Amino acid sequence: MNYENCDLIHPTGVKEKKLEVIDGWTIKYHANGKTIWSKGKMVGDLPDGYWEWFRADGTIKRSGYFEMGEPVGEWITYDSKGNKYKSTHRSKG
């Protein structure tokens, strides 16, 4: 099989994450192409507003807010079952 023209393979052999933009939400998928890896809004090339990251099994892993690319406010890390594990506060600068 020839993978030269496959847009899912980088020259390094690492799979590119599939990306979609739906109703202004930028959604990236795990290498399996099915489960969501991250979801949030972009302003230009910068993440802005609320974002979430997920494990390959679909459980939430982390969530937090960006202000034009800078993490701000409360960031929550979740355990493997999706329960709140810890919270940190981020401020610009």
Residue pairs with C-beta under 8 A, 6 or more apart in sequence:
3 9
7 16
8 15
8 16
8 18
8 33
9 15
9 16
10 16
15 31
17 28
17 29
17 30
17 31
17 37
18 28
18 29
18 33
19 26
19 27
19 28
19 29
20 26
20 27
20 29
21 27
24 41
25 39
25 40
25 41
26 38
26 39
26 40
26 41
26 42
27 36
27 38
27 39
28 36
28 37
28 38
28 39
29 35
29 36
29 37
30 36
30 37
30 54
30 56
32 56
35 54
35 55
35 56
35 57
35 58
36 54
36 58
37 53
37 54
38 51
38 52
38 53
38 54
39 51
39 52
39 54
40 47
40 48
40 49
40 50
40 51
40 52
40 66
41 47
41 48
41 49
41 50
41 51
42 48
43 68
46 66
46 68
46 69
47 66
47 69
48 66
48 67
48 68
48 69
49 65
49 66
50 63
50 64
50 65
51 63
51 64
51 65
51 66
52 60
52 62
52 63
53 60
53 61
53 62
53 63
54 60
54 61
55 61
55 80
59 78
59 80
59 81
59 82
60 78
60 82
61 77
61 78
62 75
62 76
62 77
62 78
63 75
63 76
63 78
64 71
64 73
64 74
64 75
64 76
64 90
65 71
65 72
65 73
65 74
65 75
66 72
67 92
70 92
71 90
72 90
72 91
72 92
73 89
73 90
74 87
74 88
74 89
75 87
75 88
75 89
75 90
76 84
76 85
76 86
76 87
77 84
77 85
77 86
77 87
77 88
78 84
78 85
79 85
